[in-house]
Amino acid sequence: MMPKLNYRHPHNPAHAPDHIFSSMIGSSVSVPVDNGRLLLGTWQRIVLIEFDGPRERQLSVVRVSGA
């Protein structure tokens, strides 16, 4: 998906394609939960993709009361 080009990156040009992949895919998602279960469609799933790692990541779960 990423062409082999000479990317400019101030500290490490080798991982510039990782930044581009991340911008294409996105870096966060919000998923509704009901009774402690994720409300995903039949063919939906959550996938974690690490382009420049491994690194320690943080998962936040926030409870929002309904209207």
N, C-alpha and C positions, 0 to 999 in steps of 0.2 A: 504494500500500500504506500510505503514511503519511498520516494525516489532517492537514489544515492547522489546527494548534492553536498556541496561544502557549505554547511550552515554556519552562521555566525552566532557564537554564544560566548559570553564573557569569561566563564570559568571552566567550562568543559563542553566543547562542541560535540562530543560523542553522544551526549544524551539530549541534544536538541530535538531529534525525532520523537523522543518520549514526551516532550512538552506538546508537540503537535498532535500526537495521538490523544493525549489527555484533553486537549481543547476540542477535539472532534467527538470524543466519547462523553466527556463531562466528568466532574469530580464529586458529585453528590447526588443523592436521591432521597425523596420523601415517600414513605410507604405507609398507608393507613393500617392500623392494627385494631382488631376487635376481640375482646376477651383473651388477650395475650397471643392472638394468632395474626400473622401477616395476611392482609387481604389482597392476594395476588390472583390474577386471572388464570385460566386453565393452562395457558402456555407461557406464563410469566415466571421469571425467577430473578434472583439477585445474584450478580456475579462480581467478584472483586478481581480486578486486573492490576497487577503491579508492573509498571513499565520500567521503573528505575529503583530497584531495591535488591534485597529485602530491606524494609524500613519498618519501624514501629508506627502503627496507625492508631487512631482513636475513633471509636464508635460512640455516637451520642444517641440516646433514646429519650425523647421528650414526650411527656403526657400532656395532651391538650384536651381540655374538656369540650364536649360538643355543645352545639347551640340549642 
